[in-house]
Amino acid sequence: MSGHSKWATIKHKKGKTDAKRGKLFSKLSRAITVAAREGGTEVNMNIALANAVEKAKSESMPKDNIERAIQRGGGGADGVAYESILYEGYGPAGVAIIVDVLTDNKNRSAADVRNIFAKHGGQLAQPGAVAWVFERRGSIVVDGTRYSEDDIMTAAIDAGADDVVQDGDEFQVITQPADLAAVREGLAAAGIESDQAELTMIPKNTVMLEENDARKTMKIVDALEDNDDVQEVYTNFDIPEDVLERLAG
């Protein structure tokens, strides 16, 4: 897993404040509503909606909130039209960064993202400049302390996963985007619960960061994630375990 994935897992375990969780639920709800509006409210017939719902479930978003978001999407126009935009850029030490935005004001979002990059020593790039570093995949994170490696591997392969990668006590089950929900259900049927399930961008190569650059990179990632319009931030950095422990301490 990339350093950002490991960092995100640690933050997930440590929990979020009510304010942070409220902001996260708002972003998740927006993504569900847009997916339902564009592709219909039948989860089994709408891959984008199924993936948005899977991620919401992984973040413990209440079922009622998910259902209301779907209903809003199925109710037609509500005066707000959202646009999905990907911004690409570089962070400290040449780290590749992709910012996934869902916004009702493209000019505002572009200015916000540009300012965050500039403030934290990054630089926006032209479309396609860093996209080649990543592959679109489904990612399911499983706690390896609860299940044996053999059980996780067997269940994942039987469910149709592409690969399973171990990182410490965590296992990342990698799938094709369209197979995310089915693989998660297959794991659950085998008695294996997942901690996170989401569509993500997995880097083909990574940049190893020492503590100083890691701190700078996490500042720009955290600032981007804190923006209301930003849905996801994808990076290709990795961090030595001893540095990661100090950062997470």
HELIX and SHEET records of a PDB file:
HELIX    1   1 GLY A    3  LYS A   14  1                                  12    
HELIX    2   2 ASP A   18  GLY A   39  1                                  22    
HELIX    3   3 VAL A   43  MET A   45  5                                   3    
HELIX    4   4 ILE A   47  SER A   58  1                                  12    
HELIX    5   5 LYS A   63  GLY A   74  1                                  12    
HELIX    6   6 PRO A   92  GLY A   94  5                                   3    
HELIX    7   7 LYS A  106  LYS A  119  1                                  14    
HELIX    8   8 ALA A  131  VAL A  133  5                                   3    
HELIX    9   9 GLU A  149  ALA A  159  1                                  11    
HELIX   10  10 PRO A  177  ASP A  179  5                                   3    
HELIX   11  11 LEU A  180  ALA A  189  1                                  10    
HELIX   12  12 GLU A  211  GLU A  225  1                                  15    
HELIX   13  13 GLU A  241  ALA A  248  1                                   8    
SHEET    1   A 4 GLN A 123  ALA A 125  0                                        
SHEET    2   A 4 GLU A  83  TYR A  90 -1                                        
SHEET    3   A 4 ALA A  96  THR A 103 -1                                        
SHEET    4   A 4 VAL A 230  THR A 235 -1                                        
SHEET    1   B 4 ASP A 163  ASP A 167  0                                        
SHEET    2   B 4 GLU A 170  THR A 175 -1                                        
SHEET    3   B 4 PHE A 134  ASP A 143 -1                                        
SHEET    4   B 4 GLN A 196  PRO A 203 -1                                        
SHEET    1   C 2 VAL A 207  MET A 208  0                                        
SHEET    2   C 2 PHE A 237  ASP A 238  1                                        
END                                                                             
